[in-house]
């Protein structure tokens, strides 16, 4: 099997396993597809790449070259985007608990927007912006207010972020969202750009976005009626789902853009308000399918289950340290042997890692060749989002490299950690 013109056996020999293998051309094409779809649907729209999915200087540079802005959630992500050469005004800063240092870094970089997540942040951002923004003492801090719409969408409770009982945003139904918007307008240090909504992750039904859009637009109209200020922007967040398993259908950027554009037009006509500038924040949908994780098989063990059937446990040289999602919230993945062809009948298999946890599962159920053996290369696709970014050193396992492939060549974007790296952190 080849990716980007590179044989995966060659790549494993050169870079070792496990390794994240990223197809640069695929990444660029997906970034362009989201940019083009939303621009065509709205005329003008901003697409922010959600860096939390995975961010490196090369990835930040590539998506920005394809016309995307960068959404960051921490000072570390902000630093990477800036190091990549992304201008501050093309960066947003999120976070439910931003530190003073992160807000000051955003101010110094002149980020294009800070998404306020609580009432307390209104005063905190205003205090940081008292001396100006981006080096301009007369510039106000550009902010949006994140609201929770009550729309519950996504594949797991932990990744559904618009229901009321969770840490993000301010409730529309409870009146806190409107109060926060009015509080921003009362601070001369702040410029209210608009309203932000994010309803969840791995969403495959577009209906959630259209329902949330109507709620946010109604809030925007209510604010205008109360204050005379019609904010110019609305951000509908991210969470656009991808196909992880054979037979799944991802959200199409063109279809969802058209559906949301029609909803925005209808809602604004009903409310009697001008249409806002729309922005979105795809992360997984841009980076997820571009990357696979390449493992080498170690122990293969048939296990007889309670019902008498047999499941083959296939252990690989990584695990929950390089893909936490299956252990964290039961995420499902696929796998295939990619180093050779096999005519053997398939067996019911479970791909597991090398860590000291029974929940260290990479792929819960998959059919693999019955002759799968130690030394085989196994690929798990669609690991670009929340693989490397959630990776850990559990059991003091060094994190894998990120290797980009393009035009028959490979190069390391993020190098493999070594045991020496880990020991350097241990001060004895």
C-alpha positions in Angstrom: 0.0 0.0 0.0 1.2 3.5 -0.8 0.2 6.9 0.6 1.2 10.0 -1.3 3.3 7.8 -3.6 5.3 6.3 -0.6 5.2 2.6 0.1 4.3 2.1 3.7 6.9 -0.7 4.1 9.6 1.8 3.0 8.2 4.4 5.4 8.2 2.0 8.3 11.8 1.0 7.6 12.9 4.6 7.4 10.9 6.2 10.2 10.0 3.2 12.4 6.6 2.4 14.0 4.3 3.4 15.4 4.0 6.6 13.2 1.3 9.0 12.1 1.4 9.3 8.3 -0.1 12.5 7.0 -1.0 13.0 3.3 -0.2 16.6 2.6 -2.1 16.9 -0.7 -5.2 15.4 0.9 -5.0 17.9 3.8 -4.7 20.8 1.4 -7.6 19.6 -0.8 -9.9 19.3 2.2 -9.0 22.7 3.5 -9.8 24.2 0.0 -13.1 22.2 -0.1 -14.3 23.7 3.1 -13.2 27.2 2.1 -14.8 27.0 -1.3 -18.1 25.5 -0.2 -18.8 28.1 2.5 -17.6 31.0 0.3 -19.8 29.9 -2.5 -22.8 29.5 -0.2 -22.5 32.8 1.6 -20.4 35.0 -0.7 -18.1 35.8 2.2 -17.4 33.4 5.0 -14.5 32.7 7.4 -13.3 29.1 7.9 -11.2 28.6 11.0 -9.2 25.4 11.2 -9.7 24.1 14.8 -6.1 23.5 15.9 -7.1 21.3 18.8 -7.6 18.5 16.4 -3.9 18.6 15.5 -1.5 21.5 15.2 2.1 21.8 14.1 3.9 24.6 12.4 3.7 22.9 9.0 0.0 22.1 9.3 -0.8 25.6 10.4 1.1 27.0 7.5 -0.5 24.7 5.0 -4.1 25.3 6.0 -3.5 29.1 6.1 -1.9 29.0 2.6 -5.2 27.3 1.5 -7.2 30.2 2.8 -8.2 29.1 6.3 -7.7 31.0 9.6 -6.6 29.2 12.8 -8.7 28.6 15.9 -6.6 28.1 19.0 -7.6 26.9 22.5 -4.5 27.5 24.6 -1.3 29.6 24.7 0.6 26.6 23.3 -1.6 26.4 20.2 -1.4 30.1 19.8 2.4 30.0 19.9 2.5 27.3 17.3 0.3 29.2 14.9 2.4 32.4 15.3 5.6 30.4 14.8 4.1 29.1 11.6 3.8 32.7 10.3 0.0 33.0 10.6 -0.8 36.7 11.3 -2.5 37.5 14.6 -5.6 38.8 13.0 -6.2 35.4 11.3 -6.2 33.6 14.7 -8.9 33.2 17.3 -8.5 32.2 20.9 -10.9 30.0 22.7 -10.9 28.4 26.2 -13.2 28.2 29.2 -10.3 29.0 31.6 -7.9 31.3 29.9 -4.9 32.4 32.0 -3.8 36.0 32.2 -0.6 35.0 30.3 -2.7 33.6 27.5 -4.8 36.7 27.2 -1.7 38.9 27.3 -0.2 36.7 24.5 -3.3 37.2 22.5 -3.2 40.9 23.0 0.4 41.2 22.1 -0.2 39.1 18.9 -3.3 41.1 18.0 -5.4 38.1 17.6 -8.5 38.7 15.5 -10.9 37.5 18.2 -11.1 36.3 21.7 -14.1 34.0 22.4 -15.5 35.0 25.9 -16.7 31.9 27.7 -18.0 33.3 31.1 -19.2 36.5 32.7 -16.0 36.8 34.6 -14.0 36.9 31.4 -15.7 40.1 30.3 -13.9 42.1 32.9 -10.6 40.1 32.6 -10.3 40.6 28.9 -11.2 44.3 29.3 -8.5 44.7 31.9 -5.9 43.1 29.6 -7.0 45.3 26.7 -6.9 48.5 28.7 -3.5 49.4 27.1 -4.8 48.6 23.6 -4.6 45.6 21.3 -1.9 44.3 19.0 0.4 47.2 19.8 -2.2 49.8 19.0 -3.2 51.7 22.2 -6.4 52.9 20.5 -7.6 49.5 19.4 -10.2 47.6 21.4 -10.1 43.9 22.0 -12.3 42.1 19.4 -14.5 39.5 21.2 -17.3 37.1 20.6 -19.5 35.5 23.3 -19.9 31.8 23.3 -23.4 30.7 24.0 -25.1 27.3 24.7 -28.2 26.8 22.6 -29.5 23.6 24.2 -28.9 21.6 21.0 -27.3 18.3 22.0 -25.3 16.8 19.1 -22.4 14.4 18.7 -21.4 10.9 19.2 -20.9 10.9 23.0 -22.0 13.0 25.9 -18.4 14.2 26.5 -18.1 15.7 23.0 -21.6 17.2 22.9 -21.0 20.8 24.0 -24.3 22.8 23.8 -26.4 21.1 26.4 -26.8 23.1 29.6 -25.0 20.8 32.1 -21.4 21.3 30.9 -18.5 23.7 31.3 -18.6 25.7 28.0 -20.4 28.9 27.2 -23.3 30.9 28.6 -26.9 29.7 28.4 -29.4 31.3 26.0 -32.4 29.8 27.9 -31.1 31.0 31.3 -30.6 34.5 30.1 -26.9 34.5 30.9 -25.9 34.8 27.2 -27.8 38.0 26.7 -26.5 39.4 29.9 -22.9 38.7 28.8 -23.5 40.3 25.4 -24.8 43.5 27.2 -21.9 43.5 29.6 -19.4 43.4 26.7 -21.2 46.4 25.1 -20.8 48.3 28.3 -17.0 48.0 28.3 -15.2 50.6 26.2 -12.1 48.3 25.9 -14.1 45.7 24.0 -15.4 45.4 20.5 -18.3 43.0 20.2 -17.9 41.1 17.0 -20.7 38.7 17.5 -22.1 35.4 18.9 -20.4 32.0 19.0 -22.0 28.6 19.2 -20.5 25.1 19.2 -22.9 22.2 19.6 -20.6 19.1 19.7 -18.2 16.9 17.8 -18.4 14.1 15.2 -21.9 15.3 14.1 -23.2 13.4 11.0 -26.7 15.0 11.0 -26.8 18.6 9.7 -30.1 19.3 11.4 -28.3 20.3 14.6 -26.5 23.1 12.9 -29.6 24.6 11.4 -31.5 24.5 14.7 -28.6 26.1 16.5 -28.3 28.8 13.9 -31.9 29.8 14.3 -31.4 30.0 18.1 -28.3 32.2 17.8 -29.8 34.5 15.2 -32.9 35.0 17.4 -30.5 35.9 20.3 -28.7 38.4 18.0 -32.1 40.0 17.0 -33.1 40.2 20.7 -29.9 42.0 21.5 -30.4 44.5 18.7 -34.0 45.2 19.9 -32.8 45.8 23.5 -29.6 47.8 22.7 -29.8 49.0 19.1 -26.6 47.0 18.3 -26.9 44.3 15.6 -23.6 42.4 15.9 -22.0 41.7 12.5 -20.8 38.1 12.9 -22.1 34.7 13.9 -19.8 31.7 14.4 -21.5 28.2 14.2 -18.5 26.3 15.5 -17.3 23.0 14.3 -18.0 19.3 15.0 -18.5 18.2 11.4 -18.3 14.4 11.3 -16.1 12.1 9.3 -16.3 8.5 8.2 -14.3 6.2 10.6 -15.7 2.9 9.5 -16.6 1.3 6.1 -20.1 2.3 5.1 -20.2 5.5 7.2 -21.0 8.7 5.2 -19.2 12.0 6.3 -20.8 15.4 6.2 -20.3 17.0 2.8 -19.0 20.6 3.1 -21.1 21.7 0.1 -24.3 20.3 1.3 -24.0 21.5 4.9 -23.0 25.0 3.7 -26.1 25.2 1.4 -28.4 24.0 4.2 -27.0 26.5 6.7 -27.1 29.3 4.2 -30.8 28.7 3.5 -31.6 28.6 7.2 -29.7 31.8 7.8 -31.5 33.6 5.0 -34.9 32.4 6.1 -34.3 33.2 9.8 -33.0 36.7 9.1 -36.0 37.4 6.8 -38.4 36.3 9.5 -36.5 38.3 12.2 -36.2 41.4 10.0 -32.4 41.6 10.4 -29.5 41.8 8.0 -27.6 38.6 7.5 -24.4 38.3 9.5 -20.9 37.3 8.4 -20.7 33.6 9.1 -17.7 31.6 10.3 -17.2 28.0 11.1 -14.4 25.9 12.8 -13.8 22.5 11.2 -10.9 20.5 12.6 -11.5 16.8 12.4 -13.2 17.2 9.0 -10.0 18.8 7.6 -7.2 16.8 9.3 -8.9 13.5 10.4 -9.1 11.5 7.1 -5.7 12.7 5.9 -3.7 10.6 8.4 -3.3 7.0 9.3 -1.3 5.4 12.2 1.1 2.7 11.1 1.8 0.0 13.6 3.9 -3.2 13.7 2.2 -6.3 15.0 3.7 -8.1 18.0 1.9 -10.8 20.0 -1.1 -12.5 18.4 -3.3 -14.4 20.8 -6.6 -16.3 20.2 -8.9 -16.0 23.2 -12.0 -18.2 23.8 -15.0 -16.2 24.8 -17.8 -17.1 27.2 -20.0 -18.2 24.3 -17.4 -20.5 23.0 -16.4 -18.3 20.1 -12.8 -17.2 19.5 -11.5 -13.6 19.2 -8.0 -13.0 18.1 -6.2 -10.4 20.0 -3.6 -8.6 17.9 -1.1 -6.5 19.9 0.7 -3.6 18.3 3.6 -1.4 19.3 1.5 1.6 20.3 -2.0 1.9 21.9 -3.9 4.3 24.1 -0.8 6.5 24.3 -1.1 7.4 20.6 -4.9 7.1 20.3 -6.8 7.7 23.5 -10.3 8.1 21.9 -11.3 4.4 22.0 -10.5 4.2 25.8 -11.9 7.7 26.5 -15.3 7.4 24.9 -15.5 4.2 22.9 -14.6 5.6 19.5 -14.6 3.0 16.7 -11.9 2.5 14.2 -11.0 0.2 11.3 -7.7 -1.6 10.6 -6.0 -3.5 7.8 -2.7 -5.4 7.2 -0.8 -3.2 4.7 2.6 -4.9 4.3 1.5 -7.9 2.2 -1.4 -9.6 0.5 -3.1 -12.6 2.2 -5.6 -15.2 0.9 -6.3 -16.6 4.3 -9.8 -16.6 5.6 -10.5 -13.7 8.0 -10.9 -14.0 11.7 -12.7 -11.9 14.3 -10.0 -9.7 15.8 -9.4 -6.9 18.3 -6.4 -4.7 17.9 -4.9 -3.8 21.3 -1.9 -1.8 22.6 1.0 -2.5 24.8 -0.1 -0.6 27.9 -1.0 -1.9 31.3 -4.8 -1.4 30.9 -7.4 -3.9 29.8 -9.1 -0.9 28.1 -6.1 -0.3 25.9 -8.0 -1.0 22.8 -7.2 0.5 19.4 -9.9 -1.2 17.3 -12.7 -3.1 19.1 -13.8 -5.3 16.3 -12.4 -5.9 12.8 -11.9 -8.8 10.4 -8.2 -9.5 9.8 -6.5 -12.2 7.8 -6.3 -15.4 9.8 -2.6 -15.6 9.2 -1.9 -12.2 10.8 1.5 -12.5 12.5 4.2 -10.7 14.3 6.1 -8.3 12.0 3.1 -7.5 9.9 2.4 -3.8 9.4 -1.1 -2.7 10.4 -2.7 0.6 9.4 -5.5 2.3 11.3 -7.0 5.1 9.2 -8.6 8.5 10.1 -6.3 9.2 13.0 -5.4 12.7 12.1 -7.7 14.3 14.6 -7.1 13.9 18.4 -4.5 11.2 17.9 -1.2 13.0 18.3 -2.9 16.0 20.0 -4.2 13.7 22.8 -1.1 11.5 22.9 0.6 10.8 26.2 3.7 9.1 27.7 1.7 6.5 29.7 4.0 3.7 30.8 6.8 6.1 29.7 6.3 5.3 26.1 7.7 8.0 23.8 5.2 9.6 21.5 5.3 8.7 17.7 6.4 11.0 15.0 4.2 12.7 12.4 5.5 12.0 9.0 4.2 13.9 6.0 4.1 12.2 2.5 3.8 14.0 -0.8 4.9 13.3 -4.4 6.6 10.0 -3.5 8.7 11.5 -0.6 8.4 11.6 3.1 9.6 14.1 5.7 9.2 14.4 9.5 7.0 17.2 10.7 7.1 16.3 14.4 10.0 14.0 15.4 9.6 10.8 17.4 10.2 11.3 21.2 13.1 9.3 22.7 13.7 7.8 26.1 16.4 10.5 26.5 13.7 13.2 26.0 11.7 11.6 28.9 14.8 11.4 31.1 15.7 15.0 30.5 12.4 16.1 32.2 13.2 14.0 35.3 15.3 16.2 37.7 15.9 13.3 40.1 
